[in-house]
């Protein structure tokens, strides 16, 4: 007599929070993105797990047992009082994770409407006057490298990281422009979808002030970074060929070094109280707007994709607002 074996149907184990979070993070290829998402997701999981009297994490609950309200409460407890951009970034990461869980066929909660995305406030970056900027750049006690960078930042309205990545061979001195990799630039794609390594580049333009300083800064150098440090890199520091000057062996100036140079030259009460390099971009865009540049011209200059993002950069001075308001005065027609 032959025995008949019947396969028992087993219910798959419930997907719990921690394994679900780890599975999602494993799908992210970029190390930086995985690290940023991990901060938000791991802390949220720990908040939902809770801790016992001994301070240790409790048993991770099943995804399907967690409610939308509990997710919202965890986000509020962790980042409810954080900066707007921090709140939005953490909320978006958790939302992406929970949406991915749902795509896998798992029953998972959602970020509730009560934990909505916050609208970023207007930038609080100060605007420096043209006189103050000209006076700073004209100082004789500051090295030519720094004054050239500051003048170029102001006239191009570019980001410091974009200009610091420029090499001499990128410059078109006659046309007063150079191609830069803009923030958020997307990689080029072939017709069949294979991605190239190069990115879409956009030109930045400068005027006579930068045009007078750049040749003096470059001198006889024909290749390598435009802005270089005063010292060669240490023996234990490896840099790519593009980041080294072939003539002097010096390394490309870093963002931190550029920030420290401007802070030291403008400090009022010790380190950290001076200007920030981003203020020159803000100031340049504001001065262009005060001079009558249209919205489309300002967007082309700043390379913003959305008018709302540019709005945070444009801060007319009180004097500019008075001059604008004078058009409405009773004697405006006579002045015309």
Secondary structure, 3 states (H helix, E strand, C coil): CCCCCCCCCCCCCCCEHHHHHHHHHHCCCCHHHHHHHHHHHHHHHHHHHCECCCCCECCCCEHHHCCHHHHHHHHHHHHCCCCHHHHHHHHHHHHHHHHHHHHCCCCCCCCCHHHCCCCCCCCCCCCCCHHHHHHHHCCCCCCHHHHHHHHHHHHHCCCHHHHHCCEHHHEECCCCEEEEECCCCCEEECCCCCEEEEECEEEEECCHHHHHHHHHHHCCCCCCECCEEEEECCCCCCCCHHHECCCCCEEECCHHHHHHHHHHHHCCCCCCCCCCCHHHHHHHHHHHHHCCCCHHHHHHHHCCCCHHHHHCCCCCCHHHHHHHHHHHCCCHHHHC
